């Protein structure tokens, strides 16, 4: 009994002593010593070395390096997340932009019904995007040529069908906008006789106006019943481009010829409109306005050619007619009910025609040495141009530069050549900085006056 009690007692003592032993040491007991009642033990150092305190400097260095690595890891993770999100956003935005743009192109400029095939139609859609939306005429030209090559191979399309002629005209328009006037002229001069022959024969009855109905948002339920020959519209566009090319070269006789052809086509269109016009349909007013705009544009080109040829009286009459047409346009615009007016269609080329015509009228009055009348026309042109300049500056560069040059002409007539030369230079710099296509006309006055001043000196 004693032995059992002693064994239990010393086991408890052993456990207590082991818990209270110093760190790094372990107490070892023998069973004999515990049973004898005299616990003896030896302290043996553990194999595990006790922790030694590191140098504070080294410890701080290691801590700073760990913190630096943690910051770098977080920065790298954040940058990766940002770049990934940005890439996905750009890619998604790019897809949405082109998908939405393609949808708009299909709505506003649908492919002609004669075109068959997914690829052919998509080529026409892409060309419309580059030509009418992005204004990248070089890309539009490449796509149009590829589309024309594929369309001409279709069995149901002949060489004188509407879609082929329209595509060729669009190719010539892109060449003209890229200032490749020689190539554009060759294509247009070959196209015009074909169009005139088709207009006389009446082979193409389709008016091609389904595109316009879609663009204006009209449907068959709106009672849109205006019809005209699509060939007449193509004839006008061809004549207008040729008139611009010939006017830049100073070929007045050719300008007269092609302008006459274009104006006759416009008159035939107006005759067709008058025969089917109904005042209850608001889209009819739009179409009349667009037709008047086309007539004013080709009349302006013809008037410029007469002015450059020195026939000032005819030019003045034509420019006054353009100003009157613009006033009539805005009068109709102000009196038409706002809900029935397509604002986008009513505000295209009209906004620049009045200031452009007024500028030429000021030049005519200046050439006739009627300075007061010239200043009056200049003031009217400046008000019109500056009103639009605040909204779309790039559309009014030529008018603003022309007004500055006109001030130089007045100073030159007054004998103040130094101030006139300064005005000419300002006009040229304004046109050059803003990439105007007509800066070559302005530099002519600068060189002329510089040469005169050096001769007088």
NUVEX-476636 format. One record per residue (C-alpha): x, y, z; residue number from 1. Coordinates in nm, 2 decimals. Each point is the difference from the previous one (the first is absolute). Layout:
<pts>
((X, Y, Z), NUM)
...
</pts>
This chain:
<pts>
((0.00, 0.00, 0.00), 1)
((0.28, 0.24, 0.09), 2)
((0.18, -0.08, -0.33), 3)
((-0.32, 0.08, -0.20), 4)
((-0.04, 0.33, 0.19), 5)
((0.36, 0.09, -0.05), 6)
((-0.01, -0.07, -0.37), 7)
((-0.31, 0.22, -0.05), 8)
((0.14, 0.28, 0.21), 9)
((0.34, 0.02, -0.17), 10)
((-0.16, -0.02, -0.35), 11)
((-0.19, 0.32, 0.09), 12)
((0.31, 0.16, 0.12), 13)
((0.18, -0.10, -0.32), 14)
((-0.28, 0.17, -0.21), 15)
((0.02, 0.32, 0.21), 16)
((0.37, 0.01, -0.02), 17)
((0.00, -0.05, -0.37), 18)
((-0.24, 0.28, -0.06), 19)
((0.20, 0.24, 0.21), 20)
((0.34, -0.10, -0.14), 21)
((0.21, 0.28, -0.16), 22)
((-0.03, 0.06, -0.37), 23)
((0.24, -0.20, -0.21), 24)
((0.04, -0.27, 0.27), 25)
((-0.17, -0.34, 0.06), 26)
((0.00, -0.18, 0.33), 27)
((0.06, -0.37, 0.00), 28)
((-0.09, -0.23, 0.29), 29)
((0.06, -0.36, 0.07), 30)
((-0.27, -0.23, 0.13), 31)
((0.22, -0.12, 0.29), 32)
((0.06, 0.35, 0.13), 33)
((-0.37, 0.07, 0.00), 34)
((-0.09, -0.31, 0.18), 35)
((0.26, 0.06, 0.27), 36)
((-0.16, 0.33, 0.07), 37)
((0.30, 0.20, -0.07), 38)
((-0.04, 0.14, -0.35), 39)
((0.33, 0.08, -0.16), 40)
((0.04, 0.13, -0.35), 41)
((0.26, 0.14, -0.24), 42)
((-0.05, 0.30, -0.22), 43)
((0.09, -0.09, -0.36), 44)
((0.01, 0.28, -0.26), 45)
((-0.24, -0.05, -0.29), 46)
((0.11, -0.05, -0.35), 47)
((-0.21, 0.30, -0.10), 48)
((0.21, 0.31, 0.03), 49)
((-0.16, 0.29, 0.18), 50)
((-0.11, 0.30, -0.20), 51)
((0.26, 0.27, -0.02), 52)
((-0.10, 0.36, -0.07), 53)
((0.10, 0.13, -0.35), 54)
((0.17, 0.32, -0.07), 55)
((-0.27, 0.28, -0.01), 56)
((0.15, 0.14, -0.32), 57)
((-0.01, -0.33, -0.18), 58)
((-0.35, -0.06, 0.13), 59)
((-0.12, 0.34, -0.13), 60)
((0.16, -0.06, -0.34), 61)
((-0.17, -0.33, -0.03), 62)
((-0.33, 0.15, 0.10), 63)
((0.04, 0.29, -0.25), 64)
((0.08, -0.25, -0.28), 65)
((-0.31, -0.20, 0.09), 66)
((-0.21, 0.31, -0.01), 67)
((0.15, 0.11, -0.33), 68)
((-0.07, -0.34, -0.15), 69)
((-0.36, 0.02, 0.12), 70)
((-0.05, 0.34, -0.15), 71)
((0.15, -0.11, -0.33), 72)
((-0.23, -0.31, 0.00), 73)
((-0.30, 0.22, 0.07), 74)
((0.10, 0.25, -0.27), 75)
((0.06, -0.27, -0.26), 76)
((-0.34, -0.16, 0.09), 77)
((-0.18, 0.34, -0.03), 78)
((0.18, 0.08, -0.33), 79)
((-0.09, -0.34, -0.14), 80)
((-0.37, 0.05, 0.10), 81)
((0.00, 0.35, -0.15), 82)
((0.16, -0.10, -0.33), 83)
((-0.22, -0.30, -0.03), 84)
((-0.32, 0.20, 0.06), 85)
((0.12, 0.28, -0.23), 86)
((0.07, -0.25, -0.28), 87)
((-0.33, -0.17, 0.04), 88)
((-0.18, 0.34, 0.01), 89)
((0.18, 0.11, -0.32), 90)
((-0.07, -0.32, -0.18), 91)
((-0.36, 0.00, 0.11), 92)
((-0.04, 0.37, -0.09), 93)
((0.16, -0.06, -0.34), 94)
((-0.24, -0.29, -0.07), 95)
((-0.30, 0.21, 0.11), 96)
((0.11, 0.30, -0.20), 97)
((0.04, -0.19, -0.33), 98)
((-0.31, -0.21, 0.06), 99)
((-0.21, 0.31, 0.08), 100)
((0.15, 0.19, -0.29), 101)
((-0.07, -0.29, -0.24), 102)
((-0.36, 0.00, 0.13), 103)
((-0.03, 0.38, -0.08), 104)
((0.15, -0.05, -0.34), 105)
((-0.24, -0.28, -0.08), 106)
((-0.29, 0.23, 0.11), 107)
((0.11, 0.31, -0.18), 108)
((0.17, -0.14, -0.31), 109)
((-0.14, -0.35, -0.07), 110)
((0.15, -0.20, -0.29), 111)
((-0.19, 0.00, -0.33), 112)
((-0.24, -0.29, -0.05), 113)
((0.18, -0.12, -0.30), 114)
((0.31, -0.08, 0.20), 115)
((0.02, -0.37, 0.10), 116)
((0.23, -0.15, 0.26), 117)
((0.10, 0.07, 0.36), 118)
((0.35, 0.11, -0.10), 119)
((-0.11, 0.24, -0.28), 120)
((-0.25, 0.17, 0.23), 121)
((0.24, 0.03, 0.28), 122)
((0.26, 0.16, -0.23), 123)
((-0.26, 0.26, -0.09), 124)
((-0.08, 0.06, 0.37), 125)
((0.37, 0.04, 0.09), 126)
((0.05, 0.24, -0.30), 127)
((-0.29, 0.21, 0.13), 128)
((0.15, 0.01, 0.34), 129)
((0.34, 0.12, -0.13), 130)
((-0.15, 0.25, -0.25), 131)
((-0.29, 0.16, 0.19), 132)
((0.08, -0.07, 0.36), 133)
((0.38, -0.01, 0.06), 134)
((0.10, 0.21, -0.32), 135)
((0.29, -0.24, -0.07), 136)
((-0.02, 0.02, -0.37), 137)
((0.31, -0.21, -0.07), 138)
((-0.15, -0.30, 0.18), 139)
((-0.34, 0.07, -0.15), 140)
((0.16, 0.00, -0.35), 141)
((0.17, -0.34, 0.06), 142)
((-0.32, -0.16, 0.13), 143)
((-0.22, 0.15, -0.28), 144)
((0.24, -0.14, -0.27), 145)
((-0.01, -0.34, 0.16), 146)
((-0.38, 0.02, 0.02), 147)
((-0.04, 0.11, -0.36), 148)
((0.22, -0.29, -0.12), 149)
((-0.21, -0.25, 0.18), 150)
((-0.34, 0.16, -0.09), 151)
((0.09, 0.01, -0.38), 152)
((0.05, -0.38, 0.01), 153)
((-0.36, -0.06, 0.11), 154)
((-0.22, -0.14, -0.27), 155)
((-0.31, 0.21, 0.08), 156)
((0.19, 0.33, -0.03), 157)
((0.10, 0.16, -0.33), 158)
((0.25, 0.27, -0.06), 159)
((-0.26, 0.28, -0.02), 160)
((-0.20, -0.09, 0.31), 161)
((-0.06, 0.25, 0.27), 162)
((0.22, -0.16, 0.26), 163)
((0.30, -0.02, -0.23), 164)
((-0.03, 0.36, -0.12), 165)
((-0.05, 0.12, 0.36), 166)
((0.30, -0.19, 0.12), 167)
((0.22, 0.15, -0.28), 168)
((-0.12, 0.35, 0.09), 169)
((0.09, -0.06, 0.36), 170)
((0.35, -0.11, -0.11), 171)
((0.04, 0.31, -0.20), 172)
((-0.12, 0.21, 0.30), 173)
((0.26, -0.16, 0.22), 174)
((0.27, 0.07, -0.26), 175)
((-0.12, 0.36, -0.01), 176)
((0.02, 0.04, 0.38), 177)
((0.35, -0.15, -0.01), 178)
((0.09, 0.27, -0.25), 179)
((0.07, -0.26, -0.28), 180)
((-0.19, 0.22, -0.24), 181)
((0.14, -0.15, -0.32), 182)
((-0.12, -0.35, 0.09), 183)
((-0.33, 0.13, 0.12), 184)
((-0.05, 0.20, -0.33), 185)
((0.08, -0.31, -0.21), 186)
((-0.26, -0.21, 0.18), 187)
((-0.27, 0.28, 0.01), 188)
((0.04, 0.09, -0.37), 189)
((-0.05, -0.37, -0.09), 190)
((-0.30, -0.02, 0.24), 191)
((-0.19, 0.31, -0.12), 192)
((-0.09, -0.11, -0.36), 193)
((-0.12, -0.34, 0.14), 194)
((-0.23, 0.18, 0.24), 195)
((-0.13, 0.24, -0.26), 196)
((-0.09, -0.29, -0.23), 197)
((-0.18, -0.18, 0.28), 198)
((-0.19, 0.32, 0.09), 199)
((-0.13, 0.03, -0.35), 200)
((-0.09, -0.36, -0.04), 201)
((-0.16, -0.03, 0.34), 202)
((0.15, -0.34, 0.05), 203)
((0.04, 0.04, 0.38), 204)
((-0.35, 0.05, 0.14), 205)
((0.10, -0.07, 0.36), 206)
((0.03, 0.34, 0.16), 207)
((0.25, -0.12, 0.26), 208)
((-0.19, 0.19, 0.26), 209)
((-0.04, -0.29, 0.24), 210)
((0.33, 0.10, 0.15), 211)
((-0.13, 0.35, 0.06), 212)
((-0.32, -0.12, 0.16), 213)
((0.20, -0.20, 0.24), 214)
((0.24, 0.28, 0.07), 215)
((-0.28, 0.25, 0.07), 216)
((-0.19, -0.25, 0.22), 217)
((-0.30, -0.01, -0.23), 218)
((-0.21, -0.31, -0.07), 219)
((-0.27, -0.10, -0.25), 220)
((-0.26, 0.10, 0.26), 221)
((0.13, 0.36, -0.01), 222)
((-0.13, 0.04, -0.35), 223)
((0.34, 0.07, -0.15), 224)
((-0.08, 0.01, -0.37), 225)
((0.27, 0.21, -0.16), 226)
((0.17, -0.19, -0.28), 227)
((0.26, 0.11, -0.25), 228)
((0.26, -0.16, -0.22), 229)
((0.30, -0.12, 0.20), 230)
((0.21, 0.08, -0.31), 231)
((-0.07, 0.37, 0.02), 232)
((0.15, 0.00, 0.35), 233)
((0.31, -0.18, -0.12), 234)
((0.03, 0.25, -0.29), 235)
((-0.02, 0.29, 0.24), 236)
((0.27, -0.15, 0.22), 237)
((0.23, -0.07, -0.29), 238)
((-0.05, 0.34, -0.15), 239)
((0.06, 0.17, 0.33), 240)
((0.34, -0.18, 0.06), 241)
((0.11, 0.07, -0.36), 242)
((-0.10, 0.37, 0.04), 243)
((0.22, 0.03, 0.31), 244)
((0.29, -0.16, -0.18), 245)
((-0.03, 0.22, -0.30), 246)
((-0.05, 0.31, 0.22), 247)
((0.33, -0.06, 0.18), 248)
((0.18, -0.02, -0.34), 249)
((-0.18, 0.31, -0.12), 250)
((-0.17, -0.18, -0.30), 251)
((-0.31, 0.22, -0.01), 252)
((-0.15, -0.15, -0.31), 253)
((0.02, -0.35, 0.15), 254)
((-0.15, 0.13, 0.32), 255)
((-0.29, 0.15, -0.19), 256)
((-0.07, -0.32, -0.19), 257)
((0.00, -0.24, 0.30), 258)
((-0.18, 0.25, 0.22), 259)
((-0.27, 0.03, -0.26), 260)
((-0.04, -0.38, -0.01), 261)
((-0.02, 0.00, 0.38), 262)
((-0.26, 0.28, 0.02), 263)
((-0.22, -0.17, -0.26), 264)
((0.01, -0.32, 0.21), 265)
((-0.11, 0.20, 0.30), 266)
((-0.29, 0.15, -0.20), 267)
((-0.12, -0.35, -0.10), 268)
((0.01, -0.10, 0.37), 269)
((-0.20, 0.31, 0.10), 270)
((-0.25, -0.08, -0.27), 271)
((-0.04, -0.35, 0.13), 272)
((-0.04, 0.13, 0.35), 273)
((-0.27, 0.25, -0.10), 274)
((-0.20, -0.27, -0.17), 275)
((-0.02, -0.21, 0.32), 276)
((0.02, 0.27, 0.27), 277)
((-0.24, -0.01, 0.29), 278)
((0.01, 0.26, 0.27), 279)
((-0.13, -0.24, 0.27), 280)
((0.33, -0.19, 0.00), 281)
((0.28, 0.18, 0.18), 282)
((0.27, -0.21, -0.18), 283)
((-0.10, 0.17, -0.33), 284)
((0.13, 0.33, 0.14), 285)
((0.33, -0.17, 0.09), 286)
((0.04, -0.13, -0.35), 287)
((-0.07, 0.33, -0.16), 288)
((0.25, 0.17, 0.23), 289)
((0.27, -0.25, -0.08), 290)
((-0.06, 0.05, -0.38), 291)
((0.02, 0.37, 0.04), 292)
((0.33, -0.04, 0.19), 293)
((0.14, -0.20, -0.29), 294)
((-0.09, 0.27, -0.24), 295)
((0.15, 0.27, 0.22), 296)
((0.33, -0.20, 0.02), 297)
((0.05, -0.05, -0.37), 298)
((-0.11, 0.37, -0.06), 299)
((0.27, 0.11, 0.25), 300)
((0.27, -0.20, -0.19), 301)
((-0.12, 0.15, -0.33), 302)
((0.01, 0.35, 0.15), 303)
((0.35, -0.05, 0.13), 304)
((0.11, -0.10, -0.35), 305)
((-0.15, 0.31, -0.16), 306)
((0.17, 0.21, 0.27), 307)
((0.34, -0.15, -0.07), 308)
((-0.06, 0.05, -0.38), 309)
((-0.07, 0.37, 0.05), 310)
((-0.37, -0.01, -0.08), 311)
((-0.09, 0.19, 0.31), 312)
((-0.36, 0.10, -0.09), 313)
((-0.11, -0.36, -0.05), 314)
((0.18, -0.11, 0.31), 315)
((-0.17, 0.26, 0.21), 316)
((-0.34, -0.10, -0.13), 317)
((0.06, -0.36, 0.08), 318)
((0.14, 0.07, 0.35), 319)
((-0.30, 0.22, 0.08), 320)
((-0.22, -0.29, -0.11), 321)
((0.18, -0.23, 0.25), 322)
((-0.04, 0.26, 0.28), 323)
((-0.38, 0.02, -0.08), 324)
((-0.02, -0.39, 0.00), 325)
((0.16, -0.01, 0.35), 326)
((-0.24, 0.26, 0.13), 327)
((-0.29, -0.20, -0.14), 328)
((0.13, -0.31, 0.17), 329)
((0.03, 0.16, 0.34), 330)
((-0.35, 0.15, -0.04), 331)
((-0.15, -0.34, -0.06), 332)
((0.21, -0.14, 0.29), 333)
((-0.14, 0.26, 0.24), 334)
((-0.36, -0.03, -0.10), 335)
((-0.01, -0.38, -0.01), 336)
((-0.13, -0.18, 0.31), 337)
((0.29, -0.12, 0.21), 338)
((-0.14, -0.35, 0.03), 339)
((-0.01, -0.05, -0.38), 340)
((0.35, 0.13, -0.07), 341)
((0.30, -0.23, -0.02), 342)
((0.26, 0.24, 0.15), 343)
((0.29, -0.20, -0.12), 344)
((-0.11, 0.00, -0.36), 345)
((-0.08, 0.38, 0.02), 346)
((0.35, 0.10, 0.11), 347)
((0.26, -0.14, -0.23), 348)
((0.15, 0.20, -0.30), 349)
((-0.25, 0.29, 0.05), 350)
((0.19, 0.14, 0.29), 351)
((0.31, 0.07, -0.21), 352)
((-0.16, 0.11, -0.32), 353)
((-0.11, 0.35, 0.11), 354)
((0.33, 0.11, 0.15), 355)
((0.18, -0.14, -0.30), 356)
((-0.22, 0.19, -0.24), 357)
((0.02, 0.32, 0.20), 358)
((0.38, -0.02, 0.00), 359)
((0.01, -0.01, -0.38), 360)
((-0.25, 0.28, -0.02), 361)
((0.23, 0.21, 0.23), 362)
((0.29, -0.09, -0.24), 363)
((-0.21, 0.12, -0.30), 364)
((-0.08, 0.33, 0.17), 365)
((0.36, 0.04, 0.10), 366)
((0.11, -0.06, -0.36), 367)
((-0.25, 0.27, -0.11), 368)
((0.15, 0.23, 0.27), 369)
((-0.34, 0.03, 0.18), 370)
((0.16, -0.04, 0.34), 371)
((-0.31, 0.08, 0.21), 372)
((-0.20, -0.27, -0.17), 373)
((0.29, -0.24, 0.03), 374)
((0.03, 0.07, 0.38), 375)
((-0.38, -0.06, 0.04), 376)
((0.02, -0.34, -0.17), 377)
((0.31, -0.08, 0.21), 378)
((-0.18, 0.08, 0.32), 379)
((-0.29, -0.23, -0.10), 380)
((0.24, -0.28, -0.10), 381)
((0.19, 0.04, 0.33), 382)
((-0.32, -0.02, 0.21), 383)
((-0.11, -0.31, -0.18), 384)
((0.35, -0.17, 0.01), 385)
((0.07, 0.08, 0.36), 386)
((-0.34, -0.13, 0.11), 387)
((0.09, -0.34, -0.15), 388)
((0.37, 0.03, 0.10), 389)
((-0.09, -0.03, 0.37), 390)
((-0.18, -0.34, -0.07), 391)
((0.22, -0.16, -0.27), 392)
((0.33, 0.20, -0.05), 393)
((0.14, -0.23, -0.27), 394)
((-0.29, 0.06, -0.24), 395)
((0.06, 0.38, 0.00), 396)
((0.38, 0.02, -0.05), 397)
((-0.03, 0.10, -0.36), 398)
((-0.25, 0.27, 0.07), 399)
((0.19, 0.15, 0.29), 400)
((0.33, 0.00, -0.20), 401)
((-0.18, 0.15, -0.30), 402)
((-0.14, 0.28, 0.22), 403)
((0.35, 0.08, 0.13), 404)
((0.13, 0.00, -0.36), 405)
((-0.28, 0.22, -0.11), 406)
((0.10, 0.26, 0.27), 407)
((0.34, -0.01, -0.16), 408)
((-0.14, 0.07, -0.34), 409)
((-0.18, 0.31, 0.13), 410)
((0.32, 0.12, 0.16), 411)
((0.18, -0.06, -0.32), 412)
((-0.25, 0.22, -0.19), 413)
((0.04, 0.27, 0.26), 414)
((0.38, 0.00, -0.07), 415)
((0.10, -0.15, 0.33), 416)
((0.21, -0.29, -0.13), 417)
((0.18, -0.08, 0.33), 418)
((-0.33, -0.06, 0.18), 419)
((-0.14, -0.18, -0.30), 420)
((0.30, -0.24, -0.01), 421)
((-0.04, -0.06, 0.38), 422)
((-0.37, -0.10, -0.06), 423)
((0.09, -0.23, -0.29), 424)
((0.26, -0.17, 0.21), 425)
((-0.25, -0.04, 0.29), 426)
((-0.25, -0.15, -0.23), 427)
((0.25, -0.24, -0.14), 428)
((0.13, -0.11, 0.34), 429)
((-0.36, -0.05, 0.12), 430)
((-0.07, -0.23, -0.30), 431)
((0.34, -0.18, 0.03), 432)
((-0.02, -0.07, 0.37), 433)
((-0.35, -0.14, -0.04), 434)
((0.09, -0.21, -0.30), 435)
((-0.23, 0.18, -0.25), 436)
((0.00, -0.13, -0.36), 437)
((-0.02, 0.35, -0.14), 438)
((0.32, 0.14, 0.16), 439)
((0.17, 0.01, -0.34), 440)
((-0.25, 0.27, -0.11), 441)
((0.10, 0.21, 0.30), 442)
((0.37, -0.03, -0.05), 443)
((-0.03, 0.14, -0.35), 444)
((-0.10, 0.34, 0.15), 445)
((0.29, -0.01, 0.25), 446)
((0.26, -0.07, -0.27), 447)
((-0.15, 0.26, -0.23), 448)
((0.01, 0.28, 0.26), 449)
((0.34, -0.11, 0.13), 450)
((0.14, 0.02, -0.36), 451)
((-0.16, 0.35, -0.05), 452)
((0.14, 0.13, 0.33), 453)
((0.35, -0.13, -0.08), 454)
((-0.02, 0.16, -0.35), 455)
((-0.11, 0.33, 0.15), 456)
((0.27, -0.01, 0.26), 457)
</pts>
